[in-house]
């Protein structure tokens, strides 16, 4: 009988950024939650602008800023952020 050891796979680093909408959405969600913890409740427009500035260096935000903004607007509506 072949015996396999169950070695857990390492967690992928969360700082890996890819030039796609999924990677950008994940970075945005993390920044949104962090901003809320640090700054509490702000009006939606102010929080959105602040978080977008925080993730402005993301490759997707750099290459497709208009589409990145659409992703943000969609996530806010989808998740009720």
C-alpha positions, -999 to 999 in steps of 0.1 A, spaced: 0 0 0 13 34 -10 13 59 18 11 96 12 21 122 37 -2 152 40 21 182 39 2 214 38 8 236 8 22 271 17 -1 300 14 5 321 -17 20 354 -8 -7 381 -7 16 407 -20 17 391 -55 0 414 -79 -11 405 -114 -23 428 -142 -59 416 -141 -92 426 -126 -93 397 -101 -60 406 -86 -70 443 -84 -104 434 -68 -86 414 -41 -61 443 -34 -90 467 -33 -110 446 -9 -80 443 14 -74 480 13 -111 488 18 -112 467 50 -79 481 63 -91 516 56 -124 510 75 -105 496 105 -81 525 106 -104 554 98 -139 542 107 -169 552 87 -165 579 61 -189 589 33 -187 565 4 -171 590 -20 -143 600 4 -136 563 13 -136 552 -24 -112 580 -34 -89 572 -5 -88 535 -12 -83 540 -49 -53 562 -41 -40 535 -19 -41 509 -47 -31 533 -74 2 515 -79 -15 481 -87 -6 470 -123 -42 468 -133 -50 503 -120 -19 516 -139 -27 500 -172 -65 503 -172 -76 531 -147 -111 535 -162 -118 497 -160 -103 496 -124 -128 523 -114 -156 502 -129 -144 472 -109 -145 493 -77 -180 505 -84 -192 470 -91 -176 456 -59 -191 483 -38 -226 476 -52 -221 438 -52 -208 435 -17 -228 464 -2 -195 480 9 
